[in-house]
Amino acid sequence: MDAEGLIGSLVVMAGACGVPVLGIACVVLIAFAFIRASKRERERTDALRAFAVRRGLSFAPSDPGLSERLSRFEPFSVGHSREGLNLAAGEVRSGGMRAAVLFGDYRYKITTSNGKQTTTVTYIISFVAVRPALALPEDLTVRAEGILDRIGAFMGLDDIDFESSEFSKRFHVKCSDRRLAFDLFDPRMMEFFLQSGPPRVQARDGTLLFDYGIKRWEPAEFEIALGWIDAFLARVPRHLRAARLPESDRAADPVLNPPHPEGGSS
């Protein structure tokens, strides 16, 4: 049944049940809004599927097991009724490195109760998870500095401070190995973060997760995010690449082996 047929049926049913004209109008508006929202969802899913196909990735409309695979990241370990949606996955090259990528949406619910009333809120976020060939066993979190971070700093619960006072003021950085943080955020990387409006970055068990908090992206925003991640990984300093890429990957790495100018000698 098409949209007009469904709305017509609802109107007939409402009239048969003696619903007033104003009530019938409300039924029509609600049905129209539902149909329009469903159409937008189908179009968004189709666009994400087409985007995945263009990149040579597999696509799954849903995956209830996503939270188990990403349980070490916020917010994949909270709430209930967790489910991955519109998921694209596969092997890519990002920043010149081999990498496994997984991106899409994640839906979860949080139920609270005050003893008299129970409330359930549904949240949906979009994310990109990347597991590069680069070894990253450390835990790392980089996000925009917030008011609670400033209060924490006042109380002595500070994050890592860098040579760039502007970078330290704008970003909250935590890392299980401070040396990695200082190696990764060299002046070039700090400048990139200051200029590019980065997502939150988390690293756990060799996987990097990128998101903008509780925000669902339009299809074009996934492409923007993947481009940002490509630029981020391309700026991983040479000494980290040399120390942490597998030997088989180093010879093909464009940062460790930049192309010679035309006519130059090897």
N, C-alpha and C positions, 0 to 999 in steps of 0.2 A: 504493500500500500504506500502511495506517495504521501508527501507532506499534506497536500490539500485534502486528500482522502481521509487521513488520520484526524485532522482538525475537524473535518465535516462529521465524522463519526462521533467524536467527542461532543460536538455541539448537539447532535441528535440525542445522544445518551443523556446529556445534561437537561435538555428540554423535556425528555420523557420522564425524568425524575422530578420535574417541577422546579428546577433551579431557576431563580429569577434572571432577568435579562442581564443585570450587572454581573451575576455569578457566571453566566455563560461567557460574557466578555472576558472575565478573569481566566476561565478555563482555556479560552482561545489564546490569550496572551502567554499563559504558562506553557501550553503545548507548543506554540510558535517558538518561544525562547529555548525550550528543550530541543526541538528539532534543529534549530539554528546552531546551538552549541554542539550537538552531535555531528553536524555536518562539518563544523570547524575542526573538531577532533579527528574526523576521518581524513580531512585534507592535510592536517598537520602530520598525521601518521604516514600518509602517502608520500609527503614531501621528504620526511626523514628516511623512509625506505628507499626512495629514489636517490637521495644523497649518499646513503650507504652503498648502494649498487654502483654509483659512479666512482666510488673510492675502492671498489673491489672488496667490500666488507660484507659479512653476513648480517642478517637483520632478524630480530625476534620481537614480536609485538608485546610479549610479557615474559617475565622470569621471576617466579616467587622465591627462588634461591639466591637472588642477587645479594641480599643483606648478609648472608653467611660468608660469601666470598669477600665482601668489603667490610666485615664486622669491626675491624680495627679503626675505621674512619668514622668521624662524626658525619651525619647522624645515623649511620647504618646499624647502630647497636641499640637504638632507643625505640620506644613505642611498640606498636603491634600492627598486624595486617600489612606487613611490609611486602612490597612488590616492585620489581624493576619493570619499566615500560619503554617501548620504542627503543630497543637496545641494538646498537651496531657494534660489531667486534671483528677484529682481524689483525693481520700483521701490516705494519707500515714502516716508513722511514720518517723520523721526526728529528729535526736538528742534525741531520746527517747520521743518526743512529738507527739501528734496528730497534723496533719497539712493538709490543703488543698494545693495542688500544681497545678500550671499551667505553662507549658513551651512550647517553640517553637520559631517561627520567627515572626518578625513584619516588615512590609514594609510600607514606606511612601514616599511622594514626596515633594520637596520644589521647588517652582518656583520663580525666581527672574527676574527683568527687569531693564535695565538701560535707558529705554525710546526709545532705538533703537532696542534692541535685548532682547528676552525673552528666558531664559534657565530653564529647568526643570531637576533636579537631583533626581534619585531614590536611597533610602537608605534601607538596610535590616540589622536588628540586630537580634541576638538570645538572649533569656532571660529566667530566671526562676523566677516565682513569688510564694512565699510561705506565707500562712496565718497560723501561728502556733496557738495552743491553748493558748500560752503565751500572755497576754494582752500587747499590744504595741501601745498606742494611740499617742505617741510622733512622731514628724518628725525627722528623722535622716538621714544623708548622710555621708558615709565614702568612700573616694576614694584616689588614689595615689596623692601625692602632685605634683603640676605642677609649671611652671615658673610664671604663672599669680598669683598663690597663694602666691608665695614668694614676688611678687611685692605688692600684697594686704597687706601682713604682714608688709612690709616696710612702707606702708601708714596707718597702724593702723587697717586694716580690717582683723584681725587675727581670726583663728579658735581656737578650744579648745586645750590647751596644757596639756600633761600628764606627769607623773613622768618619763617615759622613753623618753629621748630626741631623741633617735633613732626613736621611733615610731612617735613622734610628727613631726620629720623632714620628714619622709617618707609618712605620711598619713594626709590628710585634713579631719577633723571631725567637722561637724556641727550638733547641736541637739537643739530642742526646749526646752529641759530640760537637763541642764548640769549634773544634778545628775544622770540621766539615763546613760549618756555617761561614767561617772566615774565608775558607778556600773558595766556596761557591760564590759568595757575594763579594767579588772583587769590584773595583770601581766601575767597570763596564756593566756588570750585572746590576749593580745598585742604580746606575743611571737609567738602565732599561726599566726597572721597576718604577722609578720616580716618574718616568715619562709615559708609561703605557697603561696605567689603570688596571693593574693585574687582578686576577681572581685570588681567592684563598688557595694556598698551596699546602698540601700535606704529603708527607712521605712516610710510609710504613712498610716494612718487610720488602723493600725493593720496588714498591709501586707508588706512583705519584697520583694524587687525586686533586682535581681542580674544580672549584665551584664558586658561585657568588652568593652562598647562603641559600635561604629559602626563596629561590627564584626559578621559575620555569622559562626556558629559552625558546625563542622562535627558531625555526630551522636555520635561518641565516646566521643566527648567533652561535650555533655549533661550529660553523665554518670559521667564524671570527676567533672562537676559542681555540680551535685546532691550529690556526695560524699563529696565535700568541704562543701556544705551547711549542710549536716548531721554532719560533724565534728564541724562546727561553732556553730550550735544549741546545740550540746552536751557539749560545753564549756560555755554556759550561766551559770553564777554563781548560786550556791545553793540559796542564799538569794533572788535573783530575781525570781527564779522558785517558791520558797515557797510563795512569795508575789503575783505573777502574774499568776500562773496557777490556773485553776478552782479547787475547792476542790476535785471534783471527779477524777481529773487527778493526783493529788499529790501522792496518794497511789501507783500508777503504774509507777511513774517517776523513772528511774534508777539512776538518780543523787541524788534525795532526799532519795531514798531507795536502796542503793547499795546492791548487793547480798553478803551474808555472805560467808566467806571462808568455804570450805568444812570441816564439822566437828565442825564449830564454833557454838556458841550459839546465839540465837536471842535477 
